[in-house]
Amino acid sequence: MSRSSLVFALFLAFTAAASGASAEASTAPTPARQKELVHLVRQDCGSCHGMTLQGGLGPALLSSDLKDKPAEGLTATIYYGRPGTPMPPWKQFMTEAEAAWIVDQLMREFPK
């Protein structure tokens, strides 16, 4: 492969990766959906993880507890659940992008 072909291939790969990141950012939930997701986490997730997300049947979901956990793994746990545990899959109630948004919010400080 010639040097110019290699440079062009790298440019295309970089452009594709950048446009994928832009597409992900543009899939952020609408403000109304964000409100629904916050309510879902506070009520439904809170029934196991504690209404203040400080833990209960399930582990705490505070940013200080999640800081060393990979976001992708947390997203997968929300979306697909944890077979053999009380953690159910939530994919029938949200998209994977919405699960990722929840993880992002939890890793900051979850909205009230």
VEXSE-429925 format. One record per atom (N, C-alpha, C, O, CB): residue number from 1; residue in three letters; atom name; z, y, x. Coordinates in steps of 0.05 Angstrom, whole numbers, plus 5000, padded with zeros to 4 digits. Each point is the difference from the previous one (the first is absolute). Glycine has a CB too. Layout:
N
   lolum   lummi   koldren     zz     yy     xx
     NUM     Ala        CA      Z      Y      X
...
# end
This chain:
112
   lolum   lummi   koldren     zz     yy     xx
       1     Met         N   5000   4977   5017
       1     Met        CA   5000   5023   4983
       1     Met         C   5000   5025   5018
       1     Met         O   5016   5001   5019
       1     Met        CB   5009   4974   4944
       2     Ser         N   4958   5043   5031
       2     Ser        CA   4998   5025   5016
       2     Ser         C   5024   5018   4995
       2     Ser         O   5013   4997   4979
       2     Ser        CB   4936   5000   5021
       3     Arg         N   5056   5021   5018
       3     Arg        CA   5022   5018   4997
       3     Arg         C   4998   5017   4975
       3     Arg         O   5019   5004   4985
       3     Arg        CB   4985   4997   5065
       4     Ser         N   4972   5008   4943
       4     Ser        CA   4996   5017   4976
       4     Ser         C   5004   4983   4975
       4     Ser         O   5011   5011   4980
       4     Ser        CB   4957   5019   5045
       5     Ser         N   5024   4945   4976
       5     Ser        CA   5005   4983   4976
       5     Ser         C   5030   4995   4996
       5     Ser         O   5010   5000   4978
       5     Ser        CB   4946   4978   5030
       6     Leu         N   5058   5018   5015
       6     Leu        CA   5029   4996   4999
       6     Leu         C   5014   5025   4988
       6     Leu         O   5018   4998   4983
       6     Leu        CB   4979   4970   5056
       7     Val         N   4995   5055   4971
       7     Val        CA   5012   5026   4991
       7     Val         C   4994   5003   4970
       7     Val         O   5018   5007   4984
       7     Val        CB   4977   5014   5061
       8     Phe         N   4981   4973   4946
       8     Phe        CA   4993   5002   4972
       8     Phe         C   5016   4981   4983
       8     Phe         O   5009   5007   4979
       8     Phe        CB   4945   5007   5034
       9     Ala         N   5050   4961   4997
       9     Ala        CA   5015   4980   4985
       9     Ala         C   5029   5009   4997
       9     Ala         O   5012   4997   4979
       9     Ala        CB   4958   4967   5038
      10     Leu         N   5041   5047   5005
      10     Leu        CA   5028   5010   4999
      10     Leu         C   5002   5023   4980
      10     Leu         O   5020   5002   4986
      10     Leu        CB   4988   4983   5062
      11     Phe         N   4973   5033   4952
      11     Phe        CA   4999   5022   4982
      11     Phe         C   5001   4991   4971
      11     Phe         O   5015   5010   4983
      11     Phe        CB   4960   5017   5051
      12     Leu         N   5007   4953   4960
      12     Leu        CA   4999   4989   4973
      12     Leu         C   5027   4987   4992
      12     Leu         O   5009   5003   4977
      12     Leu        CB   4942   4989   5028
      13     Ala         N   5061   4993   5013
      13     Ala        CA   5025   4987   4995
      13     Ala         C   5022   5021   4994
      13     Ala         O   5016   4997   4981
      13     Ala        CB   4971   4964   5048
      14     Phe         N   5014   5060   4988
      14     Phe        CA   5019   5021   4996
      14     Phe         C   4996   5014   4973
      14     Phe         O   5019   5006   4986
      14     Phe        CB   4984   5000   5064
      15     Thr         N   4972   5000   4944
      15     Thr        CA   4994   5014   4975
      15     Thr         C   5008   4983   4976
      15     Thr         O   5011   5010   4980
      15     Thr        CB   4951   5014   5042
      16     Ala         N   5033   4950   4979
      16     Ala        CA   5007   4982   4978
      16     Ala         C   5030   4999   4997
      16     Ala         O   5010   5000   4978
      16     Ala        CB   4949   4973   5030
      17     Ala         N   5056   5026   5014
      17     Ala        CA   5029   4999   4999
      17     Ala         C   5011   5026   4989
      17     Ala         O   5018   4999   4983
      17     Ala        CB   4983   4970   5056
      18     Ala         N   4988   5053   4969
      18     Ala        CA   5010   5026   4990
      18     Ala         C   4994   5003   4970
      18     Ala         O   5017   5011   4985
      18     Ala        CB   4975   5009   5060
      19     Ser         N   4985   4971   4946
      19     Ser        CA   4993   5003   4972
      19     Ser         C   5018   4981   4983
      19     Ser         O   5006   5006   4977
      19     Ser        CB   4947   5007   5034
      20     Gly         N   5054   4964   5000
      20     Gly        CA   5019   4982   4987
      20     Gly         C   5027   5012   4996
      20     Gly         O   5012   4998   4979
      20     Gly        CB   4963   4964   5040
      21     Ala         N   5035   5053   5001
      21     Ala        CA   5025   5013   4998
      21     Ala         C   4999   5022   4980
      21     Ala         O   5019   5004   4984
      21     Ala        CB   4991   4986   5063
      22     Ser         N   4967   5025   4951
      22     Ser        CA   4997   5021   4980
      22     Ser         C   5000   4988   4972
      22     Ser         O   5011   5012   4982
      22     Ser        CB   4964   5016   5051
      23     Ala         N   5012   4949   4964
      23     Ala        CA   4998   4987   4974
      23     Ala         C   5028   4992   4991
      23     Ala         O   5007   5002   4977
      23     Ala        CB   4947   4982   5033
      24     Glu         N   5063   5006   5009
      24     Glu        CA   5027   4992   4993
      24     Glu         C   5016   5024   4992
      24     Glu         O   5014   4999   4980
      24     Glu        CB   4984   4963   5052
      25     Ala         N   5000   5060   4982
      25     Ala        CA   5015   5024   4993
      25     Ala         C   4992   5011   4973
      25     Ala         O   5016   5010   4985
      25     Ala        CB   4987   5001   5064
      26     Ser         N   4971   4986   4944
      26     Ser        CA   4991   5010   4974
      26     Ser         C   5009   4982   4977
      26     Ser         O   4996   5007   4977
      26     Ser        CB   4965   5014   5047
      27     Thr         N   5050   4955   4982
      27     Thr        CA   5009   4983   4979
      27     Thr         C   5029   5003   4993
      27     Thr         O   5012   4984   4986
      27     Thr        CB   4953   4984   5028
      28     Ala         N   5047   5054   4996
      28     Ala        CA   5028   5006   4993
      28     Ala         C   5002   5002   4970
      28     Ala         O   4983   5012   4987
      28     Ala        CB   5025   5012   5058
      29     Pro         N   5014   4966   4944
      29     Pro        CA   5003   5002   4971
      29     Pro         C   5000   5029   4990
      29     Pro         O   5009   5018   5015
      29     Pro        CB   5017   4939   4986
      30     Thr         N   4965   5047   4975
      30     Thr        CA   5002   5026   4988
      30     Thr         C   5029   5008   4996
      30     Thr         O   5017   4983   5001
      30     Thr        CB   4939   5010   4975
      31     Pro         N   5050   5033   5021
      31     Pro        CA   5028   5008   4996
      31     Pro         C   5013   4985   4976
      31     Pro         O   5023   4993   5001
      31     Pro        CB   4965   5052   5019
      32     Ala         N   4997   4951   4958
      32     Ala        CA   5011   4986   4977
      32     Ala         C   5007   4971   5007
      32     Ala         O   5020   4990   4992
      32     Ala        CB   4953   5040   4977
      33     Arg         N   5008   4957   5046
      33     Arg        CA   5005   4972   5008
      33     Arg         C   5023   4999   5020
      33     Arg         O   5016   4981   4999
      33     Arg        CB   4936   5008   4993
      34     Gln         N   5050   5030   5026
      34     Gln        CA   5023   5001   5019
      34     Gln         C   5026   5000   4985
      34     Gln         O   5019   4986   5007
      34     Gln        CB   4952   5038   5026
      35     Lys         N   5030   4992   4946
      35     Lys        CA   5025   5002   4983
      35     Lys         C   5006   4972   4988
      35     Lys         O   5023   4992   4999
      35     Lys        CB   4968   5057   4991
      36     Glu         N   4988   4938   5000
      36     Glu        CA   5004   4973   4989
      36     Glu         C   5010   4980   5021
      36     Glu         O   5018   4984   4994
      36     Glu        CB   4946   5026   4972
      37     Leu         N   5025   4992   5058
      37     Leu        CA   5008   4982   5021
      37     Leu         C   5028   5005   5009
      37     Leu         O   5015   4981   5006
      37     Leu        CB   4938   5016   5009
      38     Val         N   5055   5028   4987
      38     Val        CA   5028   5007   5007
      38     Val         C   5019   4988   4979
      38     Val         O   5020   4989   5006
      38     Val        CB   4965   5054   5017
      39     His         N   5008   4961   4951
      39     His        CA   5016   4988   4979
      39     His         C   5002   4970   5002
      39     His         O   5021   4988   4997
      39     His        CB   4966   5050   4973
      40     Leu         N   4990   4949   5035
      40     Leu        CA   5000   4971   5003
      40     Leu         C   5019   4991   5023
      40     Leu         O   5016   4982   4996
      40     Leu        CB   4936   5017   4987
      41     Val         N   5046   5015   5040
      41     Val        CA   5017   4992   5022
      41     Val         C   5030   5005   4993
      41     Val         O   5016   4983   5005
      41     Val        CB   4947   5028   5028
      42     Arg         N   5043   5012   4956
      42     Arg        CA   5028   5006   4994
      42     Arg         C   5011   4981   4979
      42     Arg         O   5023   4992   5002
      42     Arg        CB   4968   5056   5008
      43     Gln         N   4994   4945   4970
      43     Gln        CA   5010   4982   4978
      43     Gln         C   4996   4971   5007
      43     Gln         O   5019   4985   5000
      43     Gln        CB   4971   5051   4967
      44     Asp         N   4985   4955   5037
      44     Asp        CA   4995   4972   5003
      44     Asp         C   5009   4989   5027
      44     Asp         O   5013   4980   5002
      44     Asp        CB   4948   5025   4967
      45     Cys         N   5031   5008   5052
      45     Cys        CA   5008   4991   5027
      45     Cys         C   5030   5005   5003
      45     Cys         O   5014   4984   5013
      45     Cys        CB   4941   5027   5006
      46     Gly         N   5055   5011   4969
      46     Gly        CA   5029   5006   5002
      46     Gly         C   5017   4979   4987
      46     Gly         O   5024   4997   5007
      46     Gly        CB   4964   5050   4993
      47     Ser         N   5001   4937   4982
      47     Ser        CA   5017   4979   4987
      47     Ser         C   5009   4979   5020
      47     Ser         O   5020   4987   4997
      47     Ser        CB   4956   5021   4960
      48     Cys         N   5008   4988   5065
      48     Cys        CA   5008   4981   5021
      48     Cys         C   5009   5014   5026
      48     Cys         O   5018   4991   5013
      48     Cys        CB   4950   4976   4967
      49     His         N   5018   5055   5026
      49     His        CA   5006   5014   5025
      49     His         C   5020   5022   4997
      49     His         O   5005   5015   5019
      49     His        CB   4949   4975   4995
      50     Gly         N   5058   5012   4962
      50     Gly        CA   5020   5021   4995
      50     Gly         C   4987   5025   4989
      50     Gly         O   4979   5008   5009
      50     Gly        CB   5050   4974   5028
      51     Met         N   4984   5030   4943
      51     Met        CA   4988   5023   4987
      51     Met         C   4997   5024   5019
      51     Met         O   4983   5017   4996
      51     Met        CB   5038   4968   4962
      52     Thr         N   4994   5015   5064
      52     Thr        CA   4997   5021   5020
      52     Thr         C   4985   4988   5025
      52     Thr         O   4999   5013   5021
      52     Thr        CB   5043   5011   4963
      53     Leu         N   4948   4952   5013
      53     Leu        CA   4984   4986   5020
      53     Leu         C   5017   4993   5025
      53     Leu         O   4988   4996   5021
      53     Leu        CB   4971   5028   4962
      54     Gln         N   5067   4975   5014
      54     Gln        CA   5018   4994   5022
      54     Gln         C   5006   4970   5003
      54     Gln         O   5016   4992   5016
      54     Gln        CB   5004   5053   4978
      55     Gly         N   4966   4939   4990
      55     Gly        CA   5003   4971   5002
      55     Gly         C   5015   4989   4976
      55     Gly         O   5015   5014   4986
      55     Gly        CB   4984   4990   5063
      56     Gly         N   4997   4971   4946
      56     Gly        CA   5013   4985   4979
      56     Gly         C   4993   4971   5004
      56     Gly         O   5005   4989   5021
      56     Gly        CB   4993   5051   4946
      57     Leu         N   4989   4948   5013
      57     Leu        CA   4990   4973   5004
      57     Leu         C   4979   5000   5022
      57     Leu         O   4999   4982   5017
      57     Leu        CB   5009   5007   4934
      58     Gly         N   4975   5032   5050
      58     Gly        CA   4980   5004   5021
      58     Gly         C   5011   5019   5021
      58     Gly         O   5020   5013   4995
      58     Gly        CB   4943   4978   4972
      59     Pro         N   5024   5010   5056
      59     Pro        CA   5009   5018   5021
      59     Pro         C   4996   5030   4993
      59     Pro         O   4986   5007   4982
      59     Pro        CB   5003   4957   5051
      60     Ala         N   5025   5052   4982
      60     Ala        CA   4998   5029   4997
      60     Ala         C   4971   5009   5006
      60     Ala         O   4987   4989   5017
      60     Ala        CB   5062   5017   4995
      61     Leu         N   4942   5015   4974
      61     Leu        CA   4973   5010   5004
      61     Leu         C   5001   5029   5010
      61     Leu         O   4982   5016   4995
      61     Leu        CB   5001   4954   4969
      62     Leu         N   5038   5037   5050
      62     Leu        CA   5002   5027   5011
      62     Leu         C   4984   5003   5025
      62     Leu         O   4995   4980   5014
      62     Leu        CB   5051   5024   4967
      63     Ser         N   4945   5020   5025
      63     Ser        CA   4983   5004   5023
      63     Ser         C   5013   4990   5026
      63     Ser         O   4987   4989   5018
      63     Ser        CB   4992   5051   4959
      64     Ser         N   5047   4964   5025
      64     Ser        CA   5014   4991   5024
      64     Ser         C   5000   4969   5003
      64     Ser         O   5001   4990   5022
      64     Ser        CB   5028   5051   4974
      65     Asp         N   4969   4945   4982
      65     Asp        CA   4999   4971   5000
      65     Asp         C   4972   4989   5005
      65     Asp         O   4996   4978   5009
      65     Asp        CB   5043   5022   4960
      66     Leu         N   4941   5017   5025
      66     Leu        CA   4972   4991   5002
      66     Leu         C   4986   5009   5025
      66     Leu         O   4978   4992   5006
      66     Leu        CB   5021   5008   4945
      67     Lys         N   5014   5018   5065
      67     Lys        CA   4986   5013   5022
      67     Lys         C   4988   4981   5020
      67     Lys         O   4980   5007   5013
      67     Lys        CB   5051   5030   4981
      68     Asp         N   4980   4940   5011
      68     Asp        CA   4989   4981   5019
      68     Asp         C   4983   4978   4988
      68     Asp         O   4991   4982   5014
      68     Asp        CB   5049   5027   5013
      69     Lys         N   4954   4994   4947
      69     Lys        CA   4983   4980   4987
      69     Lys         C   4971   5009   4999
      69     Lys         O   4995   5024   4996
      69     Lys        CB   5045   4962   4976
      70     Pro         N   4941   4996   5031
      70     Pro        CA   4972   5008   4999
      70     Pro         C   4992   5007   4971
      70     Pro         O   5005   4984   4981
      70     Pro        CB   4984   4987   5059
      71     Ala         N   4998   5052   4956
      71     Ala        CA   4992   5009   4974
      71     Ala         C   4982   4979   4986
      71     Ala         O   5002   4996   4976
      71     Ala        CB   5002   5052   5039
      72     Glu         N   4978   4940   5000
      72     Glu        CA   4981   4980   4988
      72     Glu         C   5016   4977   4988
      72     Glu         O   4992   4990   4979
      72     Glu        CB   4972   5024   5054
      73     Gly         N   5056   4977   4981
      73     Gly        CA   5017   4977   4990
      73     Gly         C   5015   5008   4975
      73     Gly         O   5002   4984   4981
      73     Gly        CB   5002   4999   5065
      74     Leu         N   5006   5041   4953
      74     Leu        CA   5015   5010   4976
      74     Leu         C   4980   5002   4976
      74     Leu         O   5007   4993   4978
      74     Leu        CB   5027   5032   5052
      75     Thr         N   4943   4986   4976
      75     Thr        CA   4979   5002   4979
      75     Thr         C   4993   4973   4989
      75     Thr         O   4999   4996   4975
      75     Thr        CB   4983   5045   5046
      76     Ala         N   5014   4939   4996
      76     Ala        CA   4994   4973   4992
      76     Ala         C   5023   4988   4983
      76     Ala         O   4995   4986   4981
      76     Ala        CB   4976   5008   5060
      77     Thr         N   5053   5011   4967
      77     Thr        CA   5023   4990   4986
      77     Thr         C   5001   5011   4971
      77     Thr         O   5005   4985   4981
      77     Thr        CB   5020   5011   5062
      78     Ile         N   4970   5030   4954
      78     Ile        CA   5000   5012   4974
      78     Ile         C   4977   4988   4983
      78     Ile         O   5004   4992   4978
      78     Ile        CB   5016   5051   5040
      79     Tyr         N   4956   4957   4994
      79     Tyr        CA   4977   4992   4985
      79     Tyr         C   4999   4970   4994
      79     Tyr         O   4994   4992   4977
      79     Tyr        CB   4982   5045   5045
      80     Tyr         N   5031   4946   4997
      80     Tyr        CA   4998   4971   4996
      80     Tyr         C   5027   4986   4995
      80     Tyr         O   5000   4977   4992
      80     Tyr        CB   4961   5025   5037
      81     Gly         N   5061   5013   4974
      81     Gly        CA   5026   4987   4996
      81     Gly         C   5007   4983   5024
      81     Gly         O   4986   4999   5020
      81     Gly        CB   5007   5002   4931
      82     Arg         N   5029   4984   5046
      82     Arg        CA   5009   4982   5021
      82     Arg         C   5005   4973   4986
      82     Arg         O   5022   4996   4989
      82     Arg        CB   4999   5041   5040
      83     Pro         N   4960   4945   4972
      83     Pro        CA   5004   4974   4988
      83     Pro         C   5026   4986   5009
      83     Pro         O   5007   5001   5024
      83     Pro        CB   4943   4994   4972
      84     Gly         N   5063   4992   4985
      84     Gly        CA   5025   4987   5007
      84     Gly         C   5024   5018   5000
      84     Gly         O   5023   4991   5006
      84     Gly        CB   4950   4977   5020
      85     Thr         N   5023   5057   4967
      85     Thr        CA   5023   5020   4999
      85     Thr         C   4998   5014   4973
      85     Thr         O   4980   4997   4985
      85     Thr        CB   5021   5009   5066
      86     Pro         N   5019   5009   4942
      86     Pro        CA   4998   5015   4975
      86     Pro         C   4980   5023   5000
      86     Pro         O   4995   5013   4979
      86     Pro        CB   5052   4976   5014
      87     Met         N   4941   5018   5030
      87     Met        CA   4981   5022   5002
      87     Met         C   4974   4992   4987
      87     Met         O   4985   4984   5011
      87     Met        CB   5037   5033   5032
      88     Pro         N   4972   4996   4934
      88     Pro        CA   4975   4993   4986
      88     Pro         C   4976   5016   5011
      88     Pro         O   5004   5021   5012
      88     Pro        CB   5023   4968   4947
      89     Pro         N   4949   5002   5035
      89     Pro        CA   4976   5016   5007
      89     Pro         C   4997   5022   4979
      89     Pro         O   5006   4996   4976
      89     Pro        CB   4971   4964   5046
      90     Trp         N   5015   5063   4987
      90     Trp        CA   4996   5023   4982
      90     Trp         C   4971   5007   4997
      90     Trp         O   4993   5022   4989
      90     Trp        CB   5051   4996   5024
      91     Lys         N   4938   4965   4996
      91     Lys        CA   4971   5006   4999
      91     Lys         C   4989   5003   4972
      91     Lys         O   4979   5013   4997
      91     Lys        CB   5017   4963   5045
      92     Gln         N   5017   5014   4938
      92     Gln        CA   4991   5004   4973
      92     Gln         C   5007   5028   4989
      92     Gln         O   4990   5008   4979
      92     Gln        CB   5014   4943   5013
      93     Phe         N   5013   5063   5022
      93     Phe        CA   5008   5027   4991
      93     Phe         C   4990   5023   5017
      93     Phe         O   5002   5023   4992
      93     Phe        CB   5038   4955   4991
      94     Met         N   4948   5015   5040
      94     Met        CA   4991   5021   5018
      94     Met         C   4978   4990   5019
      94     Met         O   4996   4976   5003
      94     Met        CB   5049   5046   4995
      95     Thr         N   4941   4996   5014
      95     Thr        CA   4980   4993   5021
      95     Thr         C   5014   4997   5026
      95     Thr         O   5024   5008   5004
      95     Thr        CB   4940   5016   4971
      96     Glu         N   5022   4964   5044
      96     Glu        CA   5012   4998   5027
      96     Glu         C   5003   5027   5013
      96     Glu         O   5019   5005   5015
      96     Glu        CB   4960   4950   4990
      97     Ala         N   5003   5064   4989
      97     Ala        CA   5003   5027   5010
      97     Ala         C   5025   5013   4989
      97     Ala         O   5014   5016   5014
      97     Ala        CB   4936   4988   4990
      98     Glu         N   5057   4991   4971
      98     Glu        CA   5024   5011   4988
      98     Glu         C   5025   4987   5012
      98     Glu         O   5020   5014   5005
      98     Glu        CB   4956   4994   4952
      99     Ala         N   5023   4967   5050
      99     Ala        CA   5022   4987   5014
      99     Ala         C   5004   5013   5027
      99     Ala         O   5022   5004   5009
      99     Ala        CB   4969   4952   4967
     100     Ala         N   4987   5050   5038
     100     Ala        CA   5001   5013   5026
     100     Ala         C   5012   5028   4997
     100     Ala         O   5015   5009   5017
     100     Ala        CB   4945   4965   4999
     101     Trp         N   5033   5040   4962
     101     Trp        CA   5011   5027   4995
     101     Trp         C   5031   4997   4996
     101     Trp         O   5015   5017   5010
     101     Trp        CB   4941   4999   4969
     102     Ile         N   5053   4964   5006
     102     Ile        CA   5028   4996   4996
     102     Ile         C   5014   4996   5027
     102     Ile         O   5021   5012   5006
     102     Ile        CB   4971   4968   4949
     103     Val         N   4997   5003   5062
     103     Val        CA   5011   4995   5027
     103     Val         C   5002   5026   5016
     103     Val         O   5020   5005   5012
     103     Val        CB   4962   4948   4987
     104     Asp         N   4997   5063   5000
     104     Asp        CA   5000   5025   5014
     104     Asp         C   5022   5018   4990
     104     Asp         O   5014   5013   5017
     104     Asp        CB   4937   4983   4990
     105     Gln         N   5053   5005   4967
     105     Gln        CA   5022   5016   4989
     105     Gln         C   5027   4989   5008
     105     Gln         O   5018   5015   5006
     105     Gln        CB   4952   4997   4956
     106     Leu         N   5033   4962   5037
     106     Leu        CA   5026   4987   5007
     106     Leu         C   5007   5005   5030
     106     Leu         O   5023   5004   5007
     106     Leu        CB   4969   4961   4958
     107     Met         N   4988   5036   5052
     107     Met        CA   5004   5004   5028
     107     Met         C   5007   5029   5007
     107     Met         O   5011   5005   5021
     107     Met        CB   4958   4957   4988
     108     Arg         N   5026   5056   4973
     108     Arg        CA   5008   5028   5003
     108     Arg         C   5028   5003   4988
     108     Arg         O   5020   4997   5014
     108     Arg        CB   4931   5020   4985
     109     Glu         N   5049   4989   4976
     109     Glu        CA   5025   4999   4984
     109     Glu         C   4989   5001   4972
     109     Glu         O   4987   5019   4991
     109     Glu        CB   5043   5005   5043
     110     Phe         N   4976   4955   4951
     110     Phe        CA   4987   4996   4974
     110     Phe         C   5007   5023   4981
     110     Phe         O   5023   5008   4998
     110     Phe        CB   4978   4942   5009
     111     Pro         N   4979   5060   4978
     111     Pro        CA   5004   5021   4981
     111     Pro         C   5020   4992   4978
     111     Pro         O   5003   4977   4993
     111     Pro        CB   4951   5040   5016
     112     Lys         N   5060   5003   4981
     112     Lys        CA   5019   4996   4978
     112     Lys         C   4985   4997   4974
     112     Lys         O   5012   4996   4979
     112     Lys        CB   5023   5030   5045
# end
